[in-house]
């Protein structure tokens, strides 16, 4: 399957789904066909969005320590790496009062995991001051293809901030 | 997610799981011929191809 990771498939509606009895019970199997061939293994997932959050929860060592705050608008911006390097740039804004003020300076991240429910980014490299981007990560949770919420990870402090829709 | 969410949508290859069953296990489990599937829910799955070696 590796060579097909970048390819696109679609359920072939001209082939009727097949119902079969497996050891795990009855399963209906739909068949998918190749519809988009892209043999470029290095193709990067395109991410370019701003997620507007109404409030957030803060977790330290896995325990919620604050939030929700009764309204604390923030924006999570993910775009292609503004440095021209591999991956993405993640920036957080405080949008309280209708103005966007940078709350977390841009962090360079790359894709480390993707499945049907979430996209995981992790920082890499260092900024101009020598601080490691690897202390940061972002998990983007999806629901039916839409962004459900984002969680900013600060690995060095074991802090997660969950940005709610 | 139900199967309806997957219809008429392009599914990236990286979303599929490679089960890597050998032919004997496939036959034993009566799984579809394909070894590459995406499990939608307990009762539904999407398979790529109909050849045990594909894709």
Backbone of each chain as ProteinMPNN parsed JSONL, in Angstrom:
{"seq_chain_A": "XXXXXXXXXXXXXXXXXXXXXXXXXXXXXXXXXXXXXXXXXXXXXXXXXXXXXXXXXXXXXXXXXXXXXXXXXXXXXXXXXXXXXXXXXXXXXXXXXXXXXXXXXXXXXXXXXXXXXXXXXXXXXXXXXXXXXXXXXXXXXXXXXXXXXXXXXXXXXXXXXXXXX", "coords_chain_A": {"N_chain_A": [[0.83, -1.211, 0.0], [2.121, 1.14, 0.441], [3.112, 2.541, -1.799], [0.834, 3.633, -2.724], [-0.03, 5.541, -1.023], [-0.237, 8.261, -1.503], [-2.119, 8.369, -3.384], [-5.515, 8.761, -4.631], [-8.683, 7.428, -3.757], [-11.976, 6.211, -4.471], [-15.223, 5.263, -3.466], [-16.541, 2.704, -5.378], [-19.389, 3.007, -6.851], [-20.643, 1.633, -8.796], [-20.15, -0.962, -8.415], [-21.81, -3.314, -6.654], [-22.139, -3.324, -3.09], [-20.803, -5.924, -1.05], [-22.034, -8.427, 1.038], [-20.667, -10.205, 3.627], [-19.986, -13.044, 5.673], [-17.985, -12.963, 8.39], [-15.421, -13.956, 10.741], [-15.749, -12.111, 12.63], [-18.351, -11.48, 12.546], [-21.159, -10.322, 10.55], [-20.27, -8.544, 7.671], [-20.423, -5.684, 5.611], [-19.043, -4.977, 2.578], [-17.666, -2.417, 0.778], [-16.368, -1.528, -2.367], [-13.482, 0.204, -3.395], [-12.122, 2.336, -5.895], [-9.236, 3.366, -7.774], [-8.866, 6.768, -8.291], [-7.312, 8.95, -8.5], [-4.197, 9.414, -9.36], [-1.132, 9.72, -7.929], [2.039, 9.562, -7.912], [4.001, 10.743, -6.528], [5.791, 10.352, -3.839], [6.507, 12.11, -1.911], [4.595, 13.932, -1.665], [2.944, 16.528, -0.042], [0.593, 16.899, 2.533], [-1.907, 19.243, 2.075], [-2.353, 21.987, 4.061], [-4.095, 24.698, 5.118], [-5.528, 26.872, 6.913], [-7.687, 28.714, 9.174], [-8.613, 28.238, 12.388], [-11.247, 29.165, 14.291], [-11.648, 29.617, 17.614], [-13.85, 29.467, 20.385], [-13.393, 29.217, 23.034], [-11.262, 27.765, 25.576], [-9.56, 24.955, 27.086], [-7.297, 24.162, 29.668], [-4.772, 21.85, 30.24], [-2.67, 20.293, 32.562], [-0.128, 18.046, 33.018], [-1.954, 16.111, 32.228], [-4.225, 16.731, 33.627], [-7.105, 18.722, 33.979], [-6.776, 22.102, 34.47], [-7.722, 24.627, 34.112], [-10.396, 26.591, 32.613], [-13.562, 25.961, 30.951], [-13.575, 29.453, 30.008], [-15.735, 31.036, 29.859], [-15.901, 32.215, 27.461], [-13.393, 32.974, 25.375], [-11.991, 34.043, 22.903], [-9.932, 32.674, 20.409], [-7.584, 32.159, 17.736], [-6.409, 29.669, 15.611], [-3.904, 29.354, 13.424], [-2.939, 27.634, 10.599], [-0.628, 27.082, 8.137], [1.154, 26.724, 5.003], [4.651, 26.182, 5.385], [6.144, 29.135, 6.325], [8.767, 29.697, 6.145], [9.664, 28.416, 4.026], [10.609, 25.917, 4.3], [10.179, 22.345, 4.819], [6.88, 21.241, 5.659], [4.726, 22.96, 7.962], [3.484, 26.129, 9.217], [2.521, 27.103, 12.375], [0.494, 29.307, 14.09], [-0.714, 31.139, 16.878], [-3.43, 33.165, 17.767], [-4.782, 35.752, 19.804], [-8.003, 36.706, 19.729], [-9.671, 38.326, 21.015], [-11.958, 40.976, 21.482], [-12.093, 41.524, 18.859], [-9.739, 42.036, 17.583], [-6.775, 40.683, 16.194], [-4.222, 39.445, 17.98], [-0.972, 38.331, 18.204], [-0.463, 35.423, 20.003], [1.021, 33.162, 20.326], [4.103, 32.846, 18.963], [4.983, 32.154, 15.517], [5.345, 28.689, 14.815], [7.336, 26.166, 13.514], [6.289, 23.234, 12.035], [5.908, 19.7, 11.349], [4.153, 17.102, 9.581], [3.209, 14.336, 11.484], [1.44, 12.34, 11.873], [-1.595, 10.909, 10.654], [-5.012, 10.197, 10.47], [-8.404, 9.055, 10.148], [-9.608, 10.577, 12.031], [-7.93, 12.501, 13.093], [-5.244, 14.909, 12.66], [-1.844, 15.04, 13.124], [0.646, 17.227, 14.129], [4.065, 18.067, 14.601], [6.554, 20.059, 16.121], [9.687, 21.042, 14.672], [13.225, 21.534, 14.392], [14.855, 24.725, 15.068], [14.249, 28.054, 16.369], [15.221, 31.458, 15.485], [16.408, 32.297, 17.782], [17.374, 30.079, 18.883], [15.671, 28.478, 20.273], [13.882, 25.446, 20.716], [11.646, 24.145, 18.355], [10.593, 21.73, 18.684], [9.416, 21.383, 21.079], [6.8, 21.82, 20.814], [3.535, 20.936, 19.607], [0.714, 20.105, 17.533], [-2.544, 18.918, 17.509], [-5.075, 18.215, 15.297], [-8.388, 17.776, 15.347], [-10.817, 15.967, 13.565], [-14.121, 15.981, 12.232], [-16.173, 14.38, 10.253], [-14.727, 15.457, 8.134], [-14.582, 18.112, 8.77], [-13.072, 20.624, 10.889], [-12.978, 19.843, 14.199], [-11.891, 20.411, 16.693], [-8.877, 21.796, 18.137], [-5.79, 20.829, 19.571], [-3.217, 22.21, 21.313], [0.024, 21.268, 22.02], [2.437, 21.421, 24.558], [5.17, 20.091, 24.957], [7.444, 20.102, 26.597], [6.583, 21.16, 28.955], [4.553, 19.558, 29.62], [1.965, 20.342, 29.016], [-1.252, 20.804, 27.722], [-3.391, 22.533, 25.546], [-6.666, 22.792, 24.893], [-8.47, 23.783, 22.231], [-11.624, 24.846, 21.795], [-14.519, 24.597, 19.586]], "CA_chain_A": [[0.0, 0.0, 0.0], [2.943, 2.34, 0.591], [3.212, 3.322, -3.038], [-0.466, 4.231, -3.003], [-0.432, 6.434, 0.064], [-0.565, 9.596, -2.003], [-3.186, 8.259, -4.385], [-6.876, 8.955, -4.152], [-9.625, 6.348, -4.074], [-13.361, 6.567, -4.249], [-16.067, 4.068, -3.46], [-17.06, 2.395, -6.705], [-20.828, 2.783, -6.647], [-21.147, 0.742, -9.835], [-19.985, -2.328, -7.901], [-22.654, -3.433, -5.46], [-21.446, -3.798, -1.896], [-20.954, -7.35, -0.827], [-22.181, -8.77, 2.451], [-20.018, -11.489, 3.887], [-19.947, -13.46, 7.079], [-16.605, -13.158, 8.813], [-15.328, -14.445, 12.118], [-16.189, -11.013, 13.496], [-19.761, -11.205, 12.266], [-21.485, -9.969, 9.166], [-19.689, -7.271, 7.248], [-20.724, -5.212, 4.265], [-17.799, -4.467, 2.012], [-17.749, -1.548, -0.393], [-15.088, -1.533, -3.063], [-13.013, 1.518, -3.833], [-11.248, 2.29, -7.076], [-8.267, 4.453, -7.889], [-9.376, 7.87, -9.117], [-6.35, 10.039, -8.536], [-2.889, 8.799, -9.229], [-0.044, 10.645, -7.644], [3.137, 8.688, -7.488], [5.001, 11.5, -5.788], [5.75, 9.886, -2.453], [6.778, 13.195, -0.982], [3.509, 14.9, -1.697], [2.636, 16.96, 1.303], [-0.815, 17.217, 2.785], [-2.077, 20.693, 2.042], [-3.08, 22.528, 5.213], [-4.122, 26.151, 5.09], [-6.815, 27.233, 7.508], [-7.722, 29.395, 10.471], [-9.674, 27.673, 13.228], [-11.675, 30.15, 15.279], [-12.063, 28.941, 18.836], [-14.607, 30.356, 21.271], [-12.931, 29.055, 24.417], [-10.253, 26.705, 25.636], [-9.314, 24.26, 28.351], [-5.854, 23.947, 29.863], [-4.436, 20.62, 30.969], [-1.278, 20.144, 32.978], [0.098, 16.64, 33.403], [-3.164, 15.347, 31.941], [-5.339, 17.165, 34.486], [-7.615, 20.041, 33.604], [-6.491, 23.067, 35.538], [-8.513, 25.842, 33.913], [-11.298, 26.632, 31.471], [-13.694, 27.079, 30.006], [-13.466, 30.775, 30.62], [-16.931, 31.821, 29.563], [-15.639, 32.971, 26.225], [-12.01, 33.438, 25.258], [-11.745, 33.754, 21.487], [-8.577, 32.509, 19.908], [-7.543, 31.637, 16.373], [-5.266, 28.803, 15.324], [-3.636, 29.461, 11.988], [-2.007, 26.636, 10.058], [-0.381, 27.398, 6.728], [2.401, 26.145, 4.501], [5.792, 26.742, 6.125], [6.471, 30.471, 5.824], [10.221, 29.755, 5.927], [9.972, 27.691, 2.791], [11.051, 24.557, 4.613], [9.142, 21.313, 4.838], [5.847, 21.285, 6.69], [3.712, 23.996, 8.162], [3.702, 27.113, 10.272], [1.355, 27.201, 13.259], [0.521, 30.548, 14.868], [-1.924, 31.312, 17.678], [-3.813, 34.564, 17.957], [-5.868, 36.125, 20.719], [-8.884, 37.529, 18.89], [-10.615, 39.019, 21.913], [-12.184, 42.367, 21.106], [-12.138, 41.658, 17.401], [-8.407, 42.254, 17.008], [-5.929, 39.495, 16.281], [-2.903, 39.714, 18.562], [-0.23, 37.061, 18.255], [-0.3, 34.901, 21.354], [2.165, 32.254, 20.246], [4.854, 33.135, 17.734], [4.929, 31.039, 14.555], [6.135, 27.489, 15.088], [7.512, 25.296, 12.349], [5.919, 21.854, 12.381], [5.672, 18.814, 10.215], [3.145, 16.067, 9.784], [3.736, 13.102, 12.078], [0.405, 11.298, 11.887], [-2.895, 11.284, 10.109], [-6.001, 9.139, 10.277], [-9.712, 9.622, 9.83], [-10.104, 11.435, 13.113], [-7.04, 13.582, 13.517], [-3.983, 15.191, 11.98], [-0.9, 15.383, 14.179], [1.833, 17.969, 13.723], [5.049, 18.229, 15.683], [7.571, 21.037, 15.781], [11.044, 20.544, 14.406], [14.208, 22.591, 14.178], [14.969, 25.766, 16.1], [14.004, 29.405, 15.869], [16.435, 32.279, 15.343], [17.029, 32.463, 19.102], [17.886, 28.775, 19.3], [14.654, 27.698, 21.004], [13.459, 24.282, 19.933], [10.24, 24.014, 17.968], [10.163, 20.364, 18.999], [8.656, 21.405, 22.326], [5.405, 22.116, 20.489], [2.826, 20.084, 18.658], [-0.694, 20.462, 17.37], [-3.411, 17.855, 17.0], [-6.286, 18.779, 14.698], [-9.413, 16.721, 15.365], [-11.749, 16.112, 12.447], [-15.428, 15.33, 12.314], [-16.76, 14.405, 8.917], [-13.924, 16.319, 7.268], [-14.502, 19.472, 9.315], [-12.251, 20.686, 12.097], [-13.821, 19.777, 15.392], [-11.164, 21.144, 17.727], [-7.423, 21.669, 18.019], [-5.09, 20.789, 20.859], [-1.817, 22.627, 21.263], [0.827, 20.534, 23.008], [3.737, 21.983, 24.932], [5.702, 18.834, 25.495], [8.451, 20.304, 27.648], [5.891, 21.502, 30.213], [3.442, 18.608, 29.74], [0.752, 21.161, 29.001], [-2.08, 20.765, 26.508], [-4.487, 23.5, 25.537], [-7.697, 22.311, 23.964], [-9.237, 24.895, 21.672], [-12.972, 24.373, 21.472], [-15.078, 25.341, 18.444]], "C_chain_A": [[0.865, 1.262, 0.0], [2.972, 3.194, -0.653], [1.904, 4.021, -3.364], [-0.889, 5.247, -1.952], [-0.861, 7.803, -0.436], [-1.699, 9.556, -3.021], [-4.552, 8.472, -3.754], [-7.786, 7.841, -4.623], [-11.041, 6.842, -3.813], [-14.186, 5.288, -4.274], [-16.678, 3.896, -4.84], [-18.539, 2.022, -6.566], [-21.42, 1.886, -7.728], [-20.976, -0.73, -9.434], [-20.815, -2.46, -6.628], [-21.855, -3.89, -4.246], [-21.763, -5.262, -1.635], [-21.092, -7.607, 0.671], [-21.553, -10.137, 2.671], [-19.962, -11.766, 5.392], [-18.498, -13.716, 7.451], [-16.605, -13.678, 10.242], [-15.777, -13.366, 13.095], [-17.655, -10.646, 13.255], [-19.965, -10.801, 10.815], [-20.902, -8.606, 8.823], [-20.146, -6.937, 5.839], [-19.473, -4.542, 3.73], [-18.099, -3.649, 0.763], [-16.38, -1.558, -1.051], [-14.738, -0.138, -3.55], [-12.097, 1.346, -5.035], [-10.337, 3.514, -7.083], [-8.853, 5.549, -8.776], [-8.362, 8.987, -9.299], [-4.974, 9.448, -8.3], [-1.825, 9.859, -9.01], [1.097, 9.83, -7.072], [4.221, 9.427, -6.721], [4.891, 11.17, -4.307], [5.868, 11.032, -1.462], [5.675, 14.241, -0.983], [3.096, 15.251, -0.279], [1.15, 17.256, 1.412], [-0.958, 18.735, 2.827], [-2.915, 21.132, 3.244], [-2.984, 24.042, 5.157], [-5.486, 26.585, 5.631], [-6.608, 28.065, 8.775], [-8.9, 28.805, 11.23], [-10.01, 28.696, 14.311], [-12.267, 29.425, 16.49], [-12.779, 29.934, 19.759], [-14.077, 30.312, 22.704], [-11.894, 27.928, 24.447], [-10.121, 26.137, 27.044], [-7.808, 24.026, 28.463], [-5.636, 22.697, 30.716], [-2.953, 20.65, 31.327], [-1.103, 18.736, 33.525], [-1.18, 15.814, 33.259], [-4.383, 15.757, 32.748], [-5.804, 18.551, 34.08], [-7.414, 21.013, 34.758], [-7.228, 24.383, 35.328], [-9.362, 25.717, 32.66], [-12.474, 25.699, 31.649], [-13.787, 28.407, 30.746], [-14.693, 31.648, 30.365], [-16.745, 32.708, 28.338], [-14.237, 33.526, 26.227], [-11.576, 33.171, 23.817], [-10.268, 33.72, 21.11], [-8.664, 32.017, 18.465], [-6.263, 30.837, 16.193], [-5.051, 28.851, 13.816], [-2.594, 28.425, 11.584], [-1.859, 26.927, 8.57], [0.9, 26.689, 6.289], [3.563, 26.884, 5.155], [6.237, 28.08, 5.526], [7.975, 30.635, 5.611], [10.627, 29.058, 4.64], [10.47, 26.285, 3.031], [9.875, 23.589, 4.534], [8.092, 21.634, 5.906], [5.042, 22.571, 6.731], [4.175, 25.008, 9.206], [2.403, 27.226, 11.062], [1.514, 28.454, 14.107], [-0.795, 30.661, 15.635], [-2.173, 32.802, 17.875], [-4.864, 34.665, 19.06], [-6.751, 37.082, 19.922], [-9.953, 38.232, 19.735], [-10.746, 40.478, 21.469], [-12.136, 42.601, 19.622], [-10.79, 41.922, 16.751], [-7.564, 41.002, 17.196], [-4.535, 39.882, 16.766], [-2.178, 38.382, 18.686], [-0.028, 36.626, 19.707], [0.832, 33.881, 21.421], [2.837, 32.49, 18.898], [4.827, 31.919, 16.8], [5.878, 29.899, 14.911], [6.153, 26.612, 13.841], [7.219, 23.854, 12.752], [5.828, 21.001, 11.131], [4.69, 17.72, 10.6], [3.789, 14.824, 10.389], [2.685, 11.999, 12.117], [-0.891, 11.806, 11.301], [-3.777, 10.044, 10.071], [-7.352, 9.82, 10.055], [-10.19, 10.643, 10.86], [-9.211, 12.601, 13.45], [-5.798, 13.701, 12.629], [-3.021, 15.657, 13.063], [0.337, 16.064, 13.588], [2.781, 18.06, 14.911], [6.135, 19.185, 15.212], [8.905, 20.376, 15.495], [11.953, 21.735, 14.142], [14.193, 23.614, 15.31], [14.668, 27.134, 15.5], [15.315, 30.186, 15.868], [17.163, 32.447, 16.663], [17.555, 31.132, 19.633], [16.884, 27.931, 20.062], [14.114, 26.591, 20.104], [11.962, 24.329, 19.617], [9.687, 22.647, 18.392], [9.401, 20.279, 20.318], [7.168, 21.597, 22.082], [4.822, 21.091, 19.515], [1.381, 20.54, 18.566], [-1.437, 19.243, 16.843], [-4.713, 18.496, 16.533], [-7.304, 17.644, 14.62], [-10.467, 17.007, 14.297], [-13.06, 15.39, 12.749], [-16.074, 15.481, 10.954], [-16.042, 15.404, 8.011], [-13.812, 17.753, 7.755], [-13.658, 19.467, 10.584], [-13.16, 20.779, 13.312], [-13.192, 20.577, 16.531], [-9.667, 20.972, 17.463], [-6.837, 21.596, 19.421], [-3.626, 21.162, 20.63], [-1.072, 21.897, 22.37], [2.114, 21.309, 23.293], [4.433, 20.871, 25.706], [6.653, 19.046, 26.664], [7.818, 20.622, 28.993], [4.749, 20.529, 30.513], [2.103, 19.341, 29.852], [0.047, 20.978, 27.659], [-3.141, 21.848, 26.63], [-5.457, 23.086, 24.437], [-8.536, 23.503, 23.514], [-10.57, 24.372, 21.157], [-13.541, 25.173, 20.301], [-15.835, 26.589, 18.904]], "O_chain_A": [[0.402, 2.332, -0.395], [2.871, 4.419, -0.582], [1.88, 4.919, -4.206], [-2.009, 5.757, -2.003], [-1.748, 8.431, 0.143], [-2.178, 10.6, -3.465], [-4.73, 8.38, -2.539], [-7.673, 7.368, -5.754], [-11.263, 7.769, -3.034], [-13.88, 4.351, -5.011], [-17.258, 4.828, -5.397], [-18.889, 0.895, -6.216], [-22.556, 1.427, -7.605], [-21.577, -1.622, -10.033], [-20.543, -1.785, -5.636], [-20.986, -4.754, -4.366], [-22.843, -5.757, -1.957], [-20.338, -7.054, 1.472], [-21.875, -11.102, 1.978], [-19.902, -10.865, 6.229], [-17.856, -14.598, 6.881], [-17.656, -13.822, 10.868], [-16.138, -13.655, 14.236], [-18.126, -9.608, 13.721], [-19.071, -10.921, 9.978], [-21.026, -7.646, 9.584], [-20.242, -7.815, 4.981], [-18.917, -3.645, 4.364], [-18.71, -4.14, -0.186], [-15.355, -1.592, -0.37], [-15.588, 0.598, -4.05], [-11.394, 0.344, -5.167], [-10.636, 4.544, -6.479], [-9.288, 5.275, -9.895], [-8.532, 9.862, -10.148], [-4.633, 9.039, -7.19], [-1.655, 10.773, -9.817], [1.101, 9.463, -5.897], [5.223, 8.84, -6.313], [3.999, 11.66, -3.615], [5.398, 10.946, -0.328], [5.809, 15.303, -0.374], [2.922, 14.376, 0.57], [0.538, 17.797, 0.49], [-0.216, 19.42, 3.531], [-4.053, 20.692, 3.411], [-1.885, 24.595, 5.15], [-6.468, 26.654, 4.892], [-5.523, 28.111, 9.353], [-10.041, 28.863, 10.772], [-9.168, 29.046, 15.137], [-13.265, 28.713, 16.379], [-12.365, 31.085, 19.894], [-14.281, 31.241, 23.485], [-11.688, 27.233, 23.452], [-10.514, 26.752, 28.035], [-7.137, 23.73, 27.474], [-6.246, 22.527, 31.771], [-2.102, 20.986, 30.504], [-1.855, 18.3, 34.397], [-1.45, 14.927, 34.068], [-5.462, 15.192, 32.573], [-4.99, 19.449, 33.863], [-7.84, 20.756, 35.885], [-7.351, 25.176, 36.262], [-9.114, 24.89, 31.783], [-12.394, 24.742, 32.419], [-14.044, 28.458, 31.948], [-14.679, 32.85, 30.628], [-17.338, 33.778, 28.207], [-13.922, 34.44, 26.989], [-10.879, 32.194, 23.542], [-9.486, 34.609, 21.447], [-9.704, 31.519, 18.034], [-5.178, 31.275, 16.575], [-5.911, 28.438, 13.038], [-1.508, 28.356, 12.16], [-2.846, 27.007, 7.839], [1.629, 26.129, 7.108], [3.463, 28.077, 5.444], [6.652, 28.147, 4.369], [8.413, 31.593, 4.974], [11.784, 29.108, 4.224], [10.725, 25.54, 2.085], [8.745, 23.967, 4.226], [8.406, 22.234, 6.934], [4.725, 23.178, 5.707], [5.118, 24.773, 9.961], [1.328, 27.418, 10.494], [2.538, 28.644, 14.764], [-1.858, 30.323, 15.113], [-1.252, 33.582, 18.116], [-5.713, 33.788, 19.222], [-6.296, 38.142, 19.491], [-10.988, 38.666, 19.23], [-9.756, 41.123, 21.125], [-12.137, 43.744, 19.167], [-10.692, 42.023, 15.528], [-7.633, 40.345, 18.234], [-3.776, 40.552, 16.066], [-2.726, 37.417, 19.22], [0.509, 37.373, 20.525], [1.512, 33.754, 22.439], [2.221, 32.352, 17.842], [4.666, 30.787, 17.256], [7.04, 30.111, 15.258], [5.125, 26.361, 13.213], [7.821, 23.322, 13.685], [5.691, 21.503, 10.015], [4.44, 17.456, 11.776], [4.788, 14.32, 9.876], [3.015, 10.841, 12.369], [-1.238, 12.98, 11.435], [-3.327, 8.967, 9.681], [-7.417, 11.023, 9.802], [-11.065, 11.463, 10.583], [-9.666, 13.587, 14.029], [-5.373, 12.757, 11.962], [-3.34, 16.563, 13.834], [0.98, 15.545, 12.676], [2.358, 18.121, 16.065], [6.578, 19.133, 14.065], [9.21, 19.299, 16.005], [11.503, 22.802, 13.723], [13.599, 23.391, 16.365], [14.81, 27.349, 14.297], [16.374, 29.655, 16.201], [18.367, 32.704, 16.692], [18.122, 31.081, 20.725], [17.187, 26.806, 20.458], [13.919, 26.777, 18.903], [11.131, 24.529, 20.502], [8.474, 22.442, 18.449], [8.815, 19.246, 20.642], [6.367, 21.545, 23.015], [5.533, 20.476, 18.72], [0.893, 21.275, 19.425], [-1.023, 18.616, 15.867], [-5.367, 19.223, 17.281], [-7.095, 16.665, 13.904], [-10.939, 18.134, 14.149], [-13.098, 14.356, 13.415], [-16.472, 16.576, 10.556], [-16.673, 16.106, 7.222], [-13.028, 18.531, 7.212], [-13.54, 18.449, 11.265], [-13.994, 21.677, 13.425], [-13.873, 21.32, 17.237], [-9.251, 20.122, 16.676], [-7.339, 22.234, 20.346], [-2.908, 20.519, 19.865], [-1.496, 21.91, 23.526], [2.785, 21.786, 22.378], [4.299, 20.74, 26.923], [6.667, 18.26, 27.611], [8.419, 20.392, 30.043], [4.064, 20.656, 31.528], [1.245, 19.001, 30.666], [0.678, 20.997, 26.602], [-3.717, 22.048, 27.699], [-5.126, 23.036, 23.253], [-9.218, 24.142, 24.316], [-10.634, 23.573, 20.223], [-13.104, 26.295, 20.046], [-16.368, 27.328, 18.076]]}, "seq_chain_B": "XXXXXXXXXXXXXXXXXXXXXXXXXXXXXXXXXXXXXXXXXXXXXXXXXXXXXXX", "coords_chain_B": {"N_chain_B": [[-18.392, 7.499, 12.002], [-20.578, 7.13, 9.266], [-21.115, 4.98, 6.414], [-22.183, 6.613, 4.519], [-20.827, 8.987, 4.745], [-18.554, 8.549, 3.399], [-19.068, 8.199, 0.785], [-18.837, 9.3, -2.602], [-16.59, 10.777, -2.128], [-13.149, 11.639, -2.202], [-10.796, 9.396, -1.072], [-7.853, 9.329, 0.636], [-4.965, 7.361, 0.027], [-3.423, 6.969, 2.279], [-5.195, 6.771, 4.293], [-6.1, 4.261, 4.417], [-5.808, 1.003, 5.877], [-3.246, -1.394, 5.887], [-3.745, -4.646, 6.011], [-2.278, -6.91, 5.732], [-2.677, -9.688, 5.817], [-1.965, -13.105, 5.203], [-2.734, -15.181, 2.376], [-4.0, -17.465, 3.254], [-4.976, -16.796, 5.786], [-6.716, -14.793, 5.063], [-8.6, -16.228, 3.625], [-9.512, -17.854, 5.65], [-10.659, -16.047, 7.414], [-12.616, -15.174, 5.854], [-12.438, -12.765, 4.684], [-12.62, -9.896, 2.504], [-11.258, -10.02, -0.803], [-9.312, -8.167, -1.092], [-6.395, -6.865, 0.522], [-6.166, -4.521, 1.642], [-7.814, -2.288, 3.51], [-10.408, -0.193, 4.823], [-11.793, 0.363, 7.821], [-15.02, 1.124, 8.466], [-17.125, 0.953, 10.311], [-18.246, -1.353, 12.852], [-19.576, -3.118, 11.241], [-19.098, -2.527, 8.637], [-16.936, -2.051, 5.875], [-14.403, -0.67, 3.716], [-12.87, -1.72, 0.833], [-9.921, -1.931, -1.113], [-9.518, -2.744, -4.415], [-9.679, -6.104, -5.789], [-8.011, -8.101, -5.652], [-5.846, -10.282, -3.958], [-3.293, -9.34, -3.791], [-3.376, -6.709, -4.347], [-3.622, -3.175, -3.546]], "CA_chain_B": [[-18.827, 7.952, 10.682], [-21.282, 6.089, 8.525], [-20.647, 4.802, 5.035], [-22.657, 7.755, 3.721], [-19.816, 10.031, 4.797], [-17.418, 8.198, 2.548], [-19.483, 8.105, -0.621], [-18.569, 10.468, -3.459], [-15.468, 11.542, -1.591], [-11.849, 11.02, -2.479], [-10.167, 8.881, 0.144], [-6.413, 9.221, 0.4], [-4.423, 6.033, 0.281], [-2.851, 6.857, 3.628], [-6.264, 6.517, 5.261], [-6.384, 2.822, 4.456], [-4.917, 0.151, 6.653], [-2.793, -2.592, 5.195], [-3.922, -5.707, 7.005], [-1.159, -7.835, 5.558], [-2.961, -11.1, 6.059], [-1.593, -13.979, 4.096], [-3.919, -15.659, 1.67], [-4.682, -18.478, 4.062], [-5.73, -16.097, 6.829], [-7.824, -14.106, 4.4], [-9.623, -17.225, 3.323], [-10.044, -18.332, 6.911], [-11.501, -15.004, 7.983], [-13.588, -14.871, 4.812], [-12.346, -11.347, 4.409], [-12.635, -9.638, 1.069], [-10.033, -10.432, -1.486], [-8.291, -7.137, -0.923], [-5.71, -6.869, 1.806], [-6.096, -3.135, 2.068], [-9.197, -1.959, 3.853], [-10.665, 0.89, 5.759], [-12.927, -0.069, 8.619], [-15.932, 2.254, 8.687], [-17.668, 0.653, 11.636], [-18.152, -2.79, 13.158], [-20.22, -3.943, 10.22], [-18.867, -2.004, 7.294], [-15.572, -1.715, 5.524], [-14.136, -0.322, 2.325], [-11.687, -2.46, 0.398], [-9.355, -1.492, -2.388], [-9.172, -3.833, -5.32], [-10.286, -7.401, -5.517], [-6.93, -9.053, -5.789], [-5.177, -10.329, -2.658], [-2.005, -8.648, -3.814], [-3.52, -5.316, -4.726], [-2.948, -2.494, -4.659]], "C_chain_B": [[-19.517, 6.809, 9.951], [-20.725, 6.017, 7.1], [-21.07, 5.978, 4.167], [-21.605, 8.87, 3.676], [-18.664, 9.776, 3.826], [-17.785, 8.17, 1.062], [-19.215, 9.425, -1.34], [-17.471, 11.365, -2.893], [-14.174, 10.851, -1.97], [-11.213, 10.638, -1.147], [-8.682, 8.715, -0.159], [-5.917, 7.828, 0.788], [-3.916, 5.872, 1.697], [-3.924, 6.601, 4.684], [-6.592, 5.025, 5.37], [-5.376, 2.095, 5.344], [-4.495, -1.019, 5.772], [-2.858, -3.732, 6.21], [-2.813, -6.754, 6.948], [-1.451, -9.271, 5.979], [-2.416, -11.923, 4.9], [-2.883, -14.575, 3.509], [-4.723, -16.653, 2.508], [-5.546, -17.818, 5.142], [-6.931, -15.386, 6.233], [-8.971, -15.073, 4.154], [-10.315, -17.681, 4.606], [-11.027, -17.317, 7.506], [-12.656, -14.649, 7.049], [-13.608, -13.362, 4.576], [-12.403, -11.128, 2.905], [-11.274, -9.962, 0.468], [-8.916, -9.424, -1.256], [-7.652, -7.238, 0.448], [-5.603, -5.456, 2.352], [-7.51, -2.631, 2.291], [-9.241, -0.752, 4.772], [-11.921, 0.48, 6.526], [-13.789, 1.147, 8.945], [-16.594, 2.119, 10.051], [-17.615, -0.862, 11.814], [-18.666, -3.658, 12.019], [-19.886, -3.543, 8.788], [-17.395, -1.729, 7.059], [-15.466, -1.366, 4.048], [-12.848, -1.035, 1.948], [-11.211, -1.901, -0.934], [-9.007, -2.714, -3.206], [-9.847, -5.131, -4.937], [-9.262, -8.515, -5.68], [-6.202, -9.105, -4.447], [-3.858, -9.573, -2.637], [-2.167, -7.158, -4.113], [-3.913, -4.456, -3.526], [-1.426, -2.57, -4.474]], "O_chain_B": [[-19.08, 5.66, 10.019], [-19.969, 6.884, 6.661], [-20.396, 6.307, 3.19], [-21.506, 9.602, 2.691], [-17.907, 10.684, 3.484], [-16.911, 8.125, 0.197], [-19.348, 10.508, -0.77], [-17.439, 12.567, -3.156], [-14.112, 9.624, -2.048], [-11.109, 11.451, -0.228], [-8.312, 8.031, -1.113], [-6.393, 7.217, 1.745], [-3.967, 4.779, 2.261], [-3.613, 6.258, 5.825], [-7.273, 4.592, 6.3], [-4.242, 2.539, 5.522], [-5.297, -1.561, 5.011], [-2.086, -3.753, 7.168], [-2.46, -7.384, 7.945], [-0.559, -9.98, 6.444], [-2.413, -11.474, 3.753], [-3.962, -14.469, 4.092], [-5.953, -16.673, 2.472], [-6.685, -18.22, 5.381], [-8.017, -15.374, 6.812], [-10.135, -14.785, 4.432], [-11.531, -17.868, 4.645], [-12.08, -17.681, 8.029], [-13.563, -13.906, 7.426], [-14.652, -12.77, 4.305], [-12.251, -12.07, 2.127], [-10.284, -10.149, 1.175], [-7.736, -9.775, -1.228], [-8.293, -7.646, 1.417], [-5.012, -5.232, 3.409], [-8.307, -2.558, 1.355], [-8.254, -0.362, 5.395], [-12.982, 0.276, 5.935], [-13.341, 2.079, 9.614], [-16.615, 3.062, 10.841], [-17.003, -1.565, 11.01], [-18.237, -4.8, 11.857], [-20.356, -4.171, 7.839], [-16.695, -1.232, 7.941], [-16.327, -1.721, 3.243], [-11.853, -0.958, 2.668], [-12.006, -1.46, -1.765], [-8.294, -3.606, -2.748], [-10.497, -5.237, -3.897], [-9.597, -9.691, -5.824], [-5.962, -8.055, -3.849], [-3.365, -9.209, -1.57], [-1.179, -6.424, -4.128], [-4.489, -4.978, -2.572], [-0.677, -2.056, -5.305]]}, "name": "protein", "num_of_chains": 2, "seq": "XXXXXXXXXXXXXXXXXXXXXXXXXXXXXXXXXXXXXXXXXXXXXXXXXXXXXXXXXXXXXXXXXXXXXXXXXXXXXXXXXXXXXXXXXXXXXXXXXXXXXXXXXXXXXXXXXXXXXXXXXXXXXXXXXXXXXXXXXXXXXXXXXXXXXXXXXXXXXXXXXXXXXXXXXXXXXXXXXXXXXXXXXXXXXXXXXXXXXXXXXXXXXXXXXXXXXXXXXXXX"}
